[in-house]
Amino acid sequence: MTDGIHRRGLRFLRGRRPVLVRLAGWSVLETGQTFLIGYAPARALDAGFLRGRPEVGLGWLGVAGIGVVLGAYGTARVYAAVAALVEPLRDRLVERVVGRGVREGDHRALSGLTQQTEIARDTFAGLVMVSRSFVFTAVGALVGLFSLAPPLLLVVVPPLAAGVALFAATLRPLARRQEAFLVADEALAGHLGTVCPGLRDVTAAGAEERVAADTAVRVDAEERAARSLARWSTLRVASLAIGGQLPIVLLLATTPWLLRHDVTPGALLGALAYVTQSLLPALTNLVHGLGTSGSRLTVVLRRLTAQGTDHSHGTGGAHRAPSAESAAVPGSPDNTTPAPAFSLSSLTFAYGPHSAPVIDGLDLALPAGSHLAVVGPSGIGKSTLTALVAGLLEPGHGTIQVCGWPVPGVETSARRVLIPQEAYVHTGTLAENLAYLRPDPVPEAELLEAADAVGLTPLLERLGGPAAEVDPAALSAGERQLVALTRAYLSYAPLALLDEATCHLDARAEERAERAFARRPGGTLVVVAHRISSALRAHRILVMDGPRTAYGTHEELMRDSAPYRELVAGRPSQPALPLRDADRVDAVAGAGLAGDGRHVVPHGPVGEMQAPGDLRDGRSLGGQG
């Protein structure tokens, strides 16, 4: 592909011979300026100032000044000639990009037109300028050295030629390594651009290890490419030192020998001027410009002139993070006997080594296909429990299994989906949001069926259908929860963990969503309930209340659990703070319950409706359990 680009580039230049001739003609003025930079001061010193004729010296310096003016005029005309060479290249690239966009419906044609073609034009112009400048500057300097004293060429030319030869030898391998680094850097940037907007979902899905491993692969690839590029770049620096700086050292070191071979002081001064003011800057621009911009131009031209286009990056819109739920397959590790949806054995967890356990020695096995409600005062550990089951936290003691697989682990993260209280909705279409946890395209009929089951249909119709663009900031908290619930409903994960995921819905919408999840084929539902009505719909209920934790059916708990009877009756214990205090905050946890005194919610309207018989004092719990 690179050789093909080079051949097309040569054909393009051959077709622009008149422009190249005009470019060379104006560059001769720049060669004249370079010639006078060293020759005029040498003559001013030898024929003027050293002989006591200052007027001659000043005259030669004036000639040097005239040369600078002429060189500046020539440089201005050179820019016009470069524009005449570069703009047709840009026009040809634009025609190619637009043609491909029209023929193939290439959604990246606009990016190619507005960005990559401009990069190609600017880079090509820079390459023409630095290459032309080095050639004509080198000619002017070498002619000047010969005019001053031929022995000067013996000192300057060998290191200059060696430096240029070394640079030329490293040009192709260096370009390949620069291209490899650019590709690795773009791959890492694209990966991070996909992952970073979905970090919360990555955490919720328990996919940290998988995402970290994928990211590490790309980081390592870029590191290897950078190290290889750095090693070859040292040769580029060496070529610059040999070709541009070593001649200065050699001129100074060989001064006695040069003076013995009829080289005048003025000629030495002129030689130093040629090297420091002309050859070294021109070689520096060539090494850095051609070495860096050359590979950049090659990459851009190859992309713009490629016949096919890789569409694997999608069409914009939603950035999708890798999802562990997408590969969910229910069943136990050996697939011989049905495993519980999840099981806890002596589960203990504390948030610090010296903290009291939030969960202490909990044993529980939930059969697959069950519907469990988790209730209890705020701060007692309900959200902690769901985070442990999801693998987001690691227990201090005990074990957790999901569908027979140990937690945490890739197998278990693929078998559960956690919907937190604060629902995540990203920019993009509604369909992209709903299919976020699916590795395969979701048929529209299935998507509409899921929306109807969960209760998203009114919002879907109001937005304009699945293809409608979504502005997350324009959605209410309840609408975002409906989107997140439908997304989880469409996932393949058999275990759904709803951590107050319906707290911004009214009681009827909450009931509809919970019943939809309870009816999922092969699905198991765990609800952290903030309304007692959610517990009444569940097959089993876990009452979390420290040492008074209890598990059973509604009837069993009404008989055996005093904390559960209090929750159902709505009779709060003595509050930790006076209700409706001057700071307009209400206590949620009652005295004597673990975690009381620190969890408060503002009273007043919060945008959600509530049915009679809710937990505690009839208001929804705004915080996580």
Buried (B, 14 or more C-beta within 10 A) or exposed (E): EBEEBEEEBEEBBEEBEEBBEBBBEBBEBBBBBBBBBBBBBBBBBBBBBEEEEEEBBEBBBEBBEEBEEBBEBBBEBBEEBBEBBBEBBBEBBBEBBBEBBEEEEBBBBEEBBEEBBBBBBBBBBBBBBBBBBBBBBBBBBBBBBEBBBEBBBBBBBBBBEBBBEBBEEBBEEBBBBBBBBBBBBEBBEEBBEBBEBBEEBBBBBBBBBBBEEBBEEBBEBBEEBBEBBEEBBEBBEBBBBBBBBBBBEBBEEBBEEBEEEEBBBBBBBBBBBBBBBBBBBBBBBBBEBBBBBBBBBBBBBBBBBEEEBEEEEEEEBBBBBBBBBBBBEBBBEEEEEBBBBBBBBEBBBBEEEEEEBBBBEBEBEBBBBBBBBBBBBBBBBBBBBBBBBBBBBEBBBBEBBBBBBEBBBBBBBBBBBBBBBBBBBBBBBBBBBBBBBBEEEBEEEBBBBBBBBBBBBEBBEEBEEBEBEBEBEEBEBBBBBBBBBBBBBBBBBBBBBBBBBBBBBEBEBBBBBBBBBBEBEEBBBBBBBBBBBBBEBBBBBBBBBBEBBBBBEBEBBBEEBEBBBBBBEBEBBEBBBEEEEEEEBBBBBBEBBBBBBEBBBEBEEBEBEBBEBBBBBEBBBBBBB
